Amino acid sequence: MNPASFVPPRSKSTLRTASSPFPDFKNSKLTTRPLFNLRNNVSSQEEDACPRASRNFSYDRDAVVSLVNRHYRLLVDMGHLHPEALQTPSETGWADEELNVDALRILGRSDKVIDLLRHLPYPRAGASGCVYPQGEDYYLYNDAPAEVEGDAPWLRAKAVSFQTFFDKMYKDLSTLKLVPAPAAGNFGAAIRALNDPEAKALKQLYWEYDWPDAFRKDEFLRAAVPARAAILDDEYDWSDA
Protein backbone atom coordinates (compact mmCIF):
# COMPACT_ATOMS: atom_id res chain seq x y z
CA MET A 1 0.00 0.00 0.00
CA ASN A 2 1.26 3.46 -0.91
CA PRO A 3 0.04 6.90 0.19
CA ALA A 4 -2.89 8.21 -1.83
CA SER A 5 -1.91 10.39 -4.73
CA PHE A 6 -4.92 12.39 -5.84
CA VAL A 7 -5.56 15.93 -4.63
CA PRO A 8 -8.79 16.52 -2.66
CA PRO A 9 -10.91 19.65 -3.05
CA ARG A 10 -9.60 22.72 -1.30
CA SER A 11 -11.26 23.82 1.91
CA LYS A 12 -11.52 26.97 3.96
CA SER A 13 -8.70 27.57 6.38
CA THR A 14 -9.30 27.09 10.08
CA LEU A 15 -8.02 29.16 12.95
CA ARG A 16 -6.44 28.15 16.23
CA THR A 17 -7.55 30.01 19.34
CA ALA A 18 -5.63 30.73 22.50
CA SER A 19 -8.07 28.63 24.55
CA SER A 20 -7.63 25.48 22.51
CA PRO A 21 -4.61 23.74 20.97
CA PHE A 22 -6.79 22.48 18.12
CA PRO A 23 -8.18 24.20 15.02
CA ASP A 24 -11.88 25.10 14.99
CA PHE A 25 -13.33 22.31 12.87
CA LYS A 26 -17.01 23.12 13.32
CA ASN A 27 -17.18 25.41 10.31
CA SER A 28 -14.56 23.73 8.16
CA LYS A 29 -15.49 22.20 4.85
CA LEU A 30 -15.27 18.45 4.52
CA THR A 31 -12.65 17.04 2.20
CA THR A 32 -12.10 13.42 1.41
CA ARG A 33 -8.51 12.24 1.66
CA PRO A 34 -8.03 8.55 0.92
CA LEU A 35 -5.77 6.98 3.50
CA PHE A 36 -4.51 4.25 1.25
CA ASN A 37 -3.76 3.75 -2.41
CA LEU A 38 -4.21 0.04 -3.00
CA ARG A 39 -2.39 -0.90 -6.15
CA ASN A 40 -4.48 -2.82 -8.64
CA ASN A 41 -2.29 -2.27 -11.68
CA VAL A 42 0.82 -4.22 -10.65
CA SER A 43 2.77 -5.54 -13.61
CA SER A 44 3.31 -9.26 -14.09
CA GLN A 45 7.03 -8.84 -13.34
CA GLU A 46 6.28 -7.05 -10.08
CA GLU A 47 3.69 -9.65 -9.13
CA ASP A 48 6.27 -12.40 -9.60
CA ALA A 49 8.65 -10.51 -7.30
CA CYS A 50 6.08 -10.08 -4.53
CA PRO A 51 6.43 -12.31 -1.47
CA ARG A 52 4.44 -15.48 -2.02
CA ALA A 53 2.74 -15.14 1.36
CA SER A 54 1.05 -11.89 0.33
CA ARG A 55 -1.12 -13.73 -2.18
CA ASN A 56 -2.63 -15.84 0.57
CA PHE A 57 -3.89 -12.95 2.69
CA SER A 58 -7.65 -12.68 2.92
CA TYR A 59 -9.41 -9.35 2.44
CA ASP A 60 -12.51 -8.24 4.30
CA ARG A 61 -13.58 -4.65 3.72
CA ASP A 62 -15.43 -4.28 7.01
CA ALA A 63 -12.47 -5.70 8.94
CA VAL A 64 -10.08 -3.20 7.34
CA VAL A 65 -12.47 -0.30 8.01
CA SER A 66 -12.75 -1.40 11.64
CA LEU A 67 -8.95 -1.45 12.01
CA VAL A 68 -8.60 2.03 10.52
CA ASN A 69 -11.35 3.36 12.79
CA ARG A 70 -9.61 1.84 15.81
CA HIS A 71 -6.34 3.49 14.76
CA TYR A 72 -7.97 6.91 14.54
CA ARG A 73 -9.83 6.47 17.84
CA LEU A 74 -6.52 5.80 19.57
CA LEU A 75 -5.00 8.98 18.12
CA VAL A 76 -8.03 10.94 19.32
CA ASP A 77 -7.85 9.37 22.78
CA MET A 78 -4.16 10.30 23.02
CA GLY A 79 -4.79 13.93 22.10
CA HIS A 80 -3.02 13.64 18.77
CA LEU A 81 -6.20 14.46 16.85
CA HIS A 82 -9.28 16.42 17.84
CA PRO A 83 -12.50 14.36 17.61
CA GLU A 84 -13.96 16.87 15.17
CA ALA A 85 -10.89 16.58 12.95
CA LEU A 86 -12.29 13.33 11.54
CA GLN A 87 -15.13 12.81 9.15
CA THR A 88 -16.88 9.47 8.88
CA PRO A 89 -19.19 8.21 6.15
CA SER A 90 -22.77 7.06 6.54
CA GLU A 91 -23.56 3.34 6.49
CA THR A 92 -23.83 3.47 2.71
CA GLY A 93 -20.45 5.18 2.36
CA TRP A 94 -19.28 8.40 0.75
CA ALA A 95 -21.17 9.59 -2.31
CA ASP A 96 -19.38 9.63 -5.68
CA GLU A 97 -19.06 13.42 -5.52
CA GLU A 98 -17.64 13.39 -1.99
CA LEU A 99 -15.03 10.76 -2.84
CA ASN A 100 -14.27 12.13 -6.31
CA VAL A 101 -14.81 8.72 -7.86
CA ASP A 102 -14.22 10.05 -11.38
CA ALA A 103 -10.64 10.95 -10.42
CA LEU A 104 -10.13 7.53 -8.84
CA ARG A 105 -11.25 5.78 -12.02
CA ILE A 106 -8.92 7.95 -14.12
CA LEU A 107 -6.12 6.80 -11.81
CA GLY A 108 -7.07 3.21 -12.57
CA ARG A 109 -8.49 2.26 -9.19
CA SER A 110 -10.58 -0.91 -9.23
CA ASP A 111 -14.15 -1.17 -7.97
CA LYS A 112 -12.90 -3.08 -4.92
CA VAL A 113 -10.46 -0.31 -4.01
CA ILE A 114 -13.09 2.38 -4.53
CA ASP A 115 -15.51 0.42 -2.37
CA LEU A 116 -12.95 0.36 0.45
CA LEU A 117 -12.17 4.08 0.10
CA ARG A 118 -15.91 4.78 0.14
CA HIS A 119 -16.22 3.41 3.69
CA LEU A 120 -13.04 4.74 5.33
CA PRO A 121 -12.90 7.75 7.68
CA TYR A 122 -10.80 10.73 6.62
CA PRO A 123 -9.23 13.76 8.31
CA ARG A 124 -10.81 17.11 7.64
CA ALA A 125 -8.65 19.68 5.91
CA GLY A 126 -7.18 21.86 8.63
CA ALA A 127 -6.06 24.71 6.39
CA SER A 128 -6.01 25.88 2.80
CA GLY A 129 -2.82 26.19 0.82
CA CYS A 130 -1.50 27.83 -2.31
CA VAL A 131 -1.44 25.99 -5.61
CA TYR A 132 1.25 27.05 -8.10
CA PRO A 133 0.23 25.61 -11.48
CA GLN A 134 3.35 26.89 -13.27
CA GLY A 135 6.88 26.09 -12.20
CA GLU A 136 10.09 28.02 -12.73
CA ASP A 137 12.59 27.53 -15.56
CA TYR A 138 15.65 25.41 -14.91
CA TYR A 139 18.62 23.98 -16.79
CA LEU A 140 18.79 20.30 -17.65
CA TYR A 141 22.45 19.35 -17.92
CA ASN A 142 21.92 15.67 -18.64
CA ASP A 143 19.80 14.99 -21.69
CA ALA A 144 20.31 11.22 -21.74
CA PRO A 145 17.09 9.20 -22.08
CA ALA A 146 15.54 8.38 -18.75
CA GLU A 147 16.11 4.84 -17.55
CA VAL A 148 13.30 2.52 -16.65
CA GLU A 149 13.00 2.18 -12.89
CA GLY A 150 14.26 -1.28 -12.02
CA ASP A 151 14.55 -1.02 -8.26
CA ALA A 152 11.36 -1.29 -6.23
CA PRO A 153 12.46 -1.68 -2.59
CA TRP A 154 8.90 -2.14 -1.35
CA LEU A 155 8.73 -5.43 -3.22
CA ARG A 156 11.40 -6.82 -0.91
CA ALA A 157 9.53 -5.87 2.25
CA LYS A 158 7.95 -8.63 4.28
CA ALA A 159 4.27 -8.93 3.54
CA VAL A 160 1.97 -8.77 6.56
CA SER A 161 -1.79 -8.89 6.96
CA PHE A 162 -3.90 -5.82 7.68
CA GLN A 163 -4.56 -7.16 11.18
CA THR A 164 -0.86 -7.67 11.91
CA PHE A 165 0.09 -4.22 10.62
CA PHE A 166 -2.54 -2.30 12.56
CA ASP A 167 -2.08 -4.38 15.71
CA LYS A 168 1.61 -3.46 15.71
CA MET A 169 0.79 0.20 15.14
CA TYR A 170 -1.70 0.13 17.99
CA LYS A 171 0.80 -1.48 20.35
CA ASP A 172 3.66 0.85 19.40
CA LEU A 173 1.50 3.94 19.90
CA SER A 174 -0.29 2.88 23.07
CA THR A 175 3.00 1.83 24.72
CA LEU A 176 4.70 5.03 23.49
CA LYS A 177 7.28 3.22 21.42
CA LEU A 178 6.04 5.73 18.87
CA VAL A 179 4.97 9.04 20.43
CA PRO A 180 1.99 11.01 19.07
CA ALA A 181 2.78 14.72 19.12
CA PRO A 182 -0.13 17.19 19.07
CA ALA A 183 -0.10 20.24 16.81
CA ALA A 184 1.75 23.17 18.36
CA GLY A 185 1.82 26.64 16.86
CA ASN A 186 3.23 26.41 13.34
CA PHE A 187 4.04 22.73 13.77
CA GLY A 188 1.48 20.17 12.70
CA ALA A 189 0.67 16.98 14.56
CA ALA A 190 3.24 14.23 14.03
CA ILE A 191 4.29 10.76 15.14
CA ARG A 192 7.81 10.75 16.59
CA ALA A 193 10.35 8.01 17.27
CA LEU A 194 11.76 7.77 20.77
CA ASN A 195 15.17 9.17 19.82
CA ASP A 196 13.55 12.48 18.88
CA PRO A 197 14.00 15.23 21.52
CA GLU A 198 10.34 16.22 21.50
CA ALA A 199 9.29 12.55 21.80
CA LYS A 200 11.28 12.15 25.01
CA ALA A 201 9.62 15.19 26.56
CA LEU A 202 6.13 14.20 25.41
CA LYS A 203 6.52 10.63 26.62
CA GLN A 204 7.33 11.92 30.08
CA LEU A 205 4.22 14.11 29.98
CA TYR A 206 2.05 11.17 28.91
CA TRP A 207 3.20 9.26 31.99
CA GLU A 208 2.82 12.35 34.18
CA TYR A 209 -0.80 12.74 33.13
CA ASP A 210 -1.59 9.05 33.75
CA TRP A 211 -1.57 7.50 30.30
CA PRO A 212 -3.12 5.03 29.69
CA ASP A 213 -5.17 4.11 32.77
CA ALA A 214 -6.62 7.47 33.84
CA PHE A 215 -5.37 9.81 31.13
CA ARG A 216 -6.11 13.49 31.76
CA LYS A 217 -6.07 14.54 28.14
CA ASP A 218 -7.02 18.19 28.53
CA GLU A 219 -4.36 18.76 31.17
CA PHE A 220 -1.83 16.87 29.07
CA LEU A 221 -2.52 19.08 26.05
CA ARG A 222 -2.20 22.27 28.06
CA ALA A 223 1.28 21.13 29.04
CA ALA A 224 2.34 19.29 25.88
CA VAL A 225 1.48 21.90 23.26
CA PRO A 226 3.68 24.73 24.65
CA ALA A 227 6.40 22.23 25.59
CA ARG A 228 6.58 20.90 22.04
CA ALA A 229 6.46 24.39 20.54
CA ALA A 230 9.35 25.49 22.76
CA ILE A 231 11.47 22.47 21.81
CA LEU A 232 10.89 22.94 18.09
CA ASP A 233 11.32 26.72 18.20
CA ASP A 234 14.68 26.17 19.85
CA GLU A 235 15.62 23.45 17.36
CA TYR A 236 14.78 25.49 14.28
CA ASP A 237 15.95 28.85 15.70
CA TRP A 238 13.75 31.34 13.84
CA SER A 239 16.06 34.28 14.61
CA ASP A 240 18.05 36.03 11.89
CA ALA A 241 21.29 35.71 13.85
Secondary structure by P-SEA (a helix, b strand, c coil): cccccccccbbbbbbbcccccccccccbbbbbbbcccccccccaaaaaacccccccbbbbaaaaaaaaaaaaaaaaaacccccccccccccccccccccaaaaaaaacccaaaaaaaacbbbbcccbbbbbbcbbbbbbbcccccccccccccccccccccaaaaaaaaaaaaaaccbbbbcccccccbbbbccccaaaaaaaaaaaaaccccccaaaaaaaaaaaaaaaaaaaaaccccc
